[in-house]
Amino acid sequence: MELEDIHDFGAVGLLQGKIMDMLYAADIAEKTADVCVEDIRGNCPTTMTTLAIFGSVEAVEIAIQEIRKSGKEDGR
């Protein structure tokens, strides 16, 4: 899914963690499901960030499941 397709999403998954872990999580999400991952601004920019995972309900659930398998959803 591309950024231009965000208006056609059915679900949004939010994930917060350390910047490096969120980069890894975004990579996993986009490689394992038809989702678009965007960084949400306005958080503590030095240590934490929030990702929004846009896609169908099924695609967002798959992406989050794969991120959980990696252990990166909680900064481990």
DRENLUMVEX-231118 format. One record per atom (N, C-alpha, C): y negated, x negated, z negated; residue number from 1. Coordinates in nm, 2 decimals, padded with zeros to 4 digits. Layout:
<pts>
+--------+--------+--------+-----+
!     py !     px !     pz !   i !
+--------+--------+--------+-----+
!      Y !      X !      Z ! NUM !
...
+--------+--------+--------+-----+
</pts>
This chain:
<pts>
+--------+--------+--------+-----+
!     py !     px !     pz !   i !
+--------+--------+--------+-----+
!  00.12 ! -00.08 !  00.00 !   1 !
!  00.00 !  00.00 !  00.00 !   1 !
! -00.12 ! -00.09 !  00.00 !   1 !
! -00.22 ! -00.05 !  00.07 !   2 !
! -00.35 ! -00.12 !  00.08 !   2 !
! -00.45 ! -00.06 !  00.00 !   2 !
! -00.56 ! -00.13 ! -00.03 !   3 !
! -00.67 ! -00.08 ! -00.11 !   3 !
! -00.73 !  00.04 ! -00.05 !   3 !
! -00.73 !  00.05 !  00.09 !   4 !
! -00.79 !  00.17 !  00.15 !   4 !
! -00.71 !  00.30 !  00.12 !   4 !
! -00.58 !  00.28 !  00.09 !   5 !
! -00.49 !  00.40 !  00.06 !   5 !
! -00.50 !  00.45 ! -00.08 !   5 !
! -00.58 !  00.39 ! -00.16 !   6 !
! -00.58 !  00.43 ! -00.31 !   6 !
! -00.61 !  00.57 ! -00.32 !   6 !
! -00.69 !  00.63 ! -00.24 !   7 !
! -00.73 !  00.77 ! -00.25 !   7 !
! -00.61 !  00.87 ! -00.24 !   7 !
! -00.50 !  00.82 ! -00.19 !   8 !
! -00.37 !  00.90 ! -00.17 !   8 !
! -00.27 !  00.87 ! -00.27 !   8 !
! -00.30 !  00.83 ! -00.39 !   9 !
! -00.20 !  00.79 ! -00.49 !   9 !
! -00.17 !  00.92 ! -00.57 !   9 !
! -00.05 !  00.92 ! -00.63 !  10 !
!  00.00 !  01.03 ! -00.71 !  10 !
!  00.00 !  00.99 ! -00.86 !  10 !
! -00.01 !  00.86 ! -00.89 !  11 !
!  00.00 !  00.81 ! -01.03 !  11 !
! -00.08 !  00.68 ! -01.04 !  11 !
! -00.12 !  00.66 ! -01.17 !  12 !
! -00.19 !  00.53 ! -01.20 !  12 !
! -00.12 !  00.48 ! -01.33 !  12 !
! -00.07 !  00.36 ! -01.32 !  13 !
! -00.02 !  00.29 ! -01.44 !  13 !
! -00.11 !  00.19 ! -01.49 !  13 !
! -00.14 !  00.19 ! -01.62 !  14 !
! -00.23 !  00.09 ! -01.67 !  14 !
! -00.15 ! -00.01 ! -01.76 !  14 !
! -00.19 ! -00.14 ! -01.74 !  15 !
! -00.12 ! -00.25 ! -01.81 !  15 !
! -00.23 ! -00.35 ! -01.86 !  15 !
! -00.22 ! -00.38 ! -01.99 !  16 !
! -00.32 ! -00.48 ! -02.04 !  16 !
! -00.25 ! -00.60 ! -02.10 !  16 !
! -00.30 ! -00.72 ! -02.08 !  17 !
! -00.24 ! -00.84 ! -02.13 !  17 !
! -00.32 ! -00.96 ! -02.10 !  17 !
! -00.26 ! -01.07 ! -02.13 !  18 !
! -00.33 ! -01.20 ! -02.10 !  18 !
! -00.34 ! -01.22 ! -01.95 !  18 !
! -00.45 ! -01.28 ! -01.91 !  19 !
! -00.48 ! -01.29 ! -01.77 !  19 !
! -00.36 ! -01.35 ! -01.68 !  19 !
! -00.31 ! -01.46 ! -01.73 !  20 !
! -00.20 ! -01.52 ! -01.65 !  20 !
! -00.08 ! -01.43 ! -01.64 !  20 !
! -00.04 ! -01.36 ! -01.75 !  21 !
!  00.07 ! -01.26 ! -01.75 !  21 !
!  00.04 ! -01.15 ! -01.66 !  21 !
! -00.08 ! -01.10 ! -01.65 !  22 !
! -00.12 ! -00.99 ! -01.56 !  22 !
! -00.12 ! -01.03 ! -01.41 !  22 !
! -00.15 ! -01.16 ! -01.38 !  23 !
! -00.13 ! -01.20 ! -01.25 !  23 !
!  00.01 ! -01.20 ! -01.20 !  23 !
!  00.10 ! -01.25 ! -01.29 !  24 !
!  00.24 ! -01.24 ! -01.27 !  24 !
!  00.29 ! -01.10 ! -01.25 !  24 !
!  00.25 ! -01.01 ! -01.34 !  25 !
!  00.29 ! -00.87 ! -01.34 !  25 !
!  00.24 ! -00.80 ! -01.21 !  25 !
!  00.12 ! -00.83 ! -01.16 !  26 !
!  00.07 ! -00.78 ! -01.04 !  26 !
!  00.15 ! -00.82 ! -00.92 !  26 !
!  00.19 ! -00.95 ! -00.92 !  27 !
!  00.28 ! -01.00 ! -00.82 !  27 !
!  00.41 ! -00.93 ! -00.81 !  27 !
!  00.47 ! -00.91 ! -00.93 !  28 !
!  00.60 ! -00.84 ! -00.94 !  28 !
!  00.58 ! -00.69 ! -00.89 !  28 !
!  00.48 ! -00.63 ! -00.93 !  29 !
!  00.46 ! -00.49 ! -00.90 !  29 !
!  00.45 ! -00.47 ! -00.75 !  29 !
!  00.37 ! -00.55 ! -00.68 !  30 !
!  00.34 ! -00.54 ! -00.54 !  30 !
!  00.46 ! -00.58 ! -00.46 !  30 !
!  00.55 ! -00.67 ! -00.51 !  31 !
!  00.67 ! -00.71 ! -00.43 !  31 !
!  00.78 ! -00.62 ! -00.45 !  31 !
!  00.78 ! -00.53 ! -00.56 !  32 !
!  00.90 ! -00.45 ! -00.58 !  32 !
!  00.88 ! -00.30 ! -00.55 !  32 !
!  00.76 ! -00.26 ! -00.53 !  33 !
!  00.73 ! -00.12 ! -00.50 !  33 !
!  00.61 ! -00.10 ! -00.41 !  33 !
!  00.60 !  00.01 ! -00.35 !  34 !
!  00.49 !  00.04 ! -00.26 !  34 !
!  00.37 !  00.09 ! -00.34 !  34 !
!  00.30 ! -00.01 ! -00.41 !  35 !
!  00.19 !  00.01 ! -00.49 !  35 !
!  00.07 ! -00.08 ! -00.46 !  35 !
! -00.05 ! -00.04 ! -00.51 !  36 !
! -00.16 ! -00.13 ! -00.49 !  36 !
! -00.21 ! -00.16 ! -00.64 !  36 !
! -00.23 ! -00.29 ! -00.67 !  37 !
! -00.27 ! -00.33 ! -00.80 !  37 !
! -00.41 ! -00.38 ! -00.80 !  37 !
! -00.49 ! -00.33 ! -00.89 !  38 !
! -00.63 ! -00.37 ! -00.90 !  38 !
! -00.66 ! -00.41 ! -01.04 !  38 !
! -00.75 ! -00.50 ! -01.06 !  39 !
! -00.80 ! -00.55 ! -01.19 !  39 !
! -00.91 ! -00.45 ! -01.23 !  39 !
! -00.91 ! -00.40 ! -01.35 !  40 !
! -01.02 ! -00.32 ! -01.40 !  40 !
! -01.11 ! -00.40 ! -01.48 !  40 !
! -01.23 ! -00.40 ! -01.44 !  41 !
! -01.34 ! -00.49 ! -01.51 !  41 !
! -01.39 ! -00.42 ! -01.63 !  41 !
! -01.45 ! -00.50 ! -01.72 !  42 !
! -01.51 ! -00.44 ! -01.84 !  42 !
! -01.44 ! -00.48 ! -01.97 !  42 !
! -01.34 ! -00.56 ! -01.95 !  43 !
! -01.26 ! -00.60 ! -02.07 !  43 !
! -01.31 ! -00.74 ! -02.11 !  43 !
! -01.24 ! -00.79 ! -02.21 !  44 !
! -01.27 ! -00.93 ! -02.26 !  44 !
! -01.23 ! -01.02 ! -02.15 !  44 !
! -01.32 ! -01.08 ! -02.07 !  45 !
! -01.29 ! -01.16 ! -01.95 !  45 !
! -01.23 ! -01.29 ! -01.99 !  45 !
! -01.23 ! -01.34 ! -02.11 !  46 !
! -01.18 ! -01.47 ! -02.14 !  46 !
! -01.03 ! -01.48 ! -02.17 !  46 !
! -00.98 ! -01.37 ! -02.22 !  47 !
! -00.83 ! -01.37 ! -02.26 !  47 !
! -00.75 ! -01.25 ! -02.21 !  47 !
! -00.81 ! -01.14 ! -02.19 !  48 !
! -00.73 ! -01.02 ! -02.16 !  48 !
! -00.79 ! -00.95 ! -02.04 !  48 !
! -00.70 ! -00.88 ! -01.97 !  49 !
! -00.74 ! -00.80 ! -01.85 !  49 !
! -00.66 ! -00.68 ! -01.85 !  49 !
! -00.70 ! -00.58 ! -01.77 !  50 !
! -00.63 ! -00.45 ! -01.75 !  50 !
! -00.60 ! -00.44 ! -01.60 !  50 !
! -00.48 ! -00.40 ! -01.57 !  51 !
! -00.44 ! -00.37 ! -01.43 !  51 !
! -00.42 ! -00.22 ! -01.41 !  51 !
! -00.46 ! -00.17 ! -01.30 !  52 !
! -00.43 ! -00.04 ! -01.26 !  52 !
! -00.33 ! -00.05 ! -01.15 !  52 !
! -00.22 !  00.02 ! -01.16 !  53 !
! -00.12 !  00.02 ! -01.06 !  53 !
! -00.12 !  00.16 ! -00.99 !  53 !
! -00.16 !  00.16 ! -00.86 !  54 !
! -00.18 !  00.29 ! -00.79 !  54 !
! -00.06 !  00.31 ! -00.70 !  54 !
! -00.01 !  00.43 ! -00.69 !  55 !
!  00.10 !  00.46 ! -00.60 !  55 !
!  00.16 !  00.60 ! -00.63 !  55 !
!  00.27 !  00.63 ! -00.57 !  56 !
!  00.34 !  00.75 ! -00.60 !  56 !
!  00.39 !  00.74 ! -00.74 !  56 !
!  00.43 !  00.85 ! -00.80 !  57 !
!  00.49 !  00.85 ! -00.94 !  57 !
!  00.61 !  00.76 ! -00.94 !  57 !
!  00.70 !  00.78 ! -00.84 !  58 !
!  00.82 !  00.70 ! -00.83 !  58 !
!  00.79 !  00.55 ! -00.82 !  58 !
!  00.70 !  00.51 ! -00.73 !  59 !
!  00.66 !  00.37 ! -00.70 !  59 !
!  00.60 !  00.31 ! -00.83 !  59 !
!  00.51 !  00.38 ! -00.89 !  60 !
!  00.45 !  00.32 ! -01.02 !  60 !
!  00.56 !  00.30 ! -01.12 !  60 !
!  00.65 !  00.40 ! -01.14 !  61 !
!  00.76 !  00.38 ! -01.24 !  61 !
!  00.85 !  00.26 ! -01.21 !  61 !
!  00.88 !  00.25 ! -01.08 !  62 !
!  00.96 !  00.13 ! -01.04 !  62 !
!  00.89 !  00.00 ! -01.07 !  62 !
!  00.76 ! -00.01 ! -01.04 !  63 !
!  00.68 ! -00.13 ! -01.06 !  63 !
!  00.68 ! -00.16 ! -01.21 !  63 !
!  00.65 ! -00.06 ! -01.29 !  64 !
!  00.65 ! -00.08 ! -01.44 !  64 !
!  00.78 ! -00.12 ! -01.49 !  64 !
!  00.89 ! -00.06 ! -01.44 !  65 !
!  01.03 ! -00.10 ! -01.49 !  65 !
!  01.05 ! -00.25 ! -01.46 !  65 !
!  01.02 ! -00.29 ! -01.34 !  66 !
!  01.04 ! -00.43 ! -01.30 !  66 !
!  00.95 ! -00.53 ! -01.38 !  66 !
!  00.83 ! -00.49 ! -01.41 !  67 !
!  00.75 ! -00.57 ! -01.50 !  67 !
!  00.81 ! -00.58 ! -01.64 !  67 !
!  00.86 ! -00.47 ! -01.69 !  68 !
!  00.92 ! -00.47 ! -01.82 !  68 !
!  01.04 ! -00.56 ! -01.82 !  68 !
!  01.12 ! -00.56 ! -01.71 !  69 !
!  01.24 ! -00.65 ! -01.70 !  69 !
!  01.20 ! -00.80 ! -01.71 !  69 !
!  01.08 ! -00.83 ! -01.66 !  70 !
!  01.03 ! -00.97 ! -01.66 !  70 !
!  00.98 ! -01.01 ! -01.80 !  70 !
!  00.95 ! -00.91 ! -01.89 !  71 !
!  00.89 ! -00.94 ! -02.02 !  71 !
!  00.75 ! -00.97 ! -02.02 !  71 !
!  00.68 ! -00.94 ! -01.91 !  72 !
!  00.53 ! -00.97 ! -01.90 !  72 !
!  00.44 ! -00.85 ! -01.93 !  72 !
!  00.50 ! -00.74 ! -01.97 !  73 !
!  00.41 ! -00.62 ! -02.00 !  73 !
!  00.34 ! -00.64 ! -02.14 !  73 !
!  00.39 ! -00.73 ! -02.22 !  74 !
!  00.33 ! -00.74 ! -02.35 !  74 !
!  00.28 ! -00.88 ! -02.38 !  74 !
!  00.27 ! -00.96 ! -02.27 !  75 !
!  00.22 ! -01.10 ! -02.29 !  75 !
!  00.32 ! -01.20 ! -02.34 !  75 !
!  00.45 ! -01.17 ! -02.34 !  76 !
!  00.55 ! -01.26 ! -02.38 !  76 !
!  00.57 ! -01.37 ! -02.28 !  76 !
+--------+--------+--------+-----+
</pts>
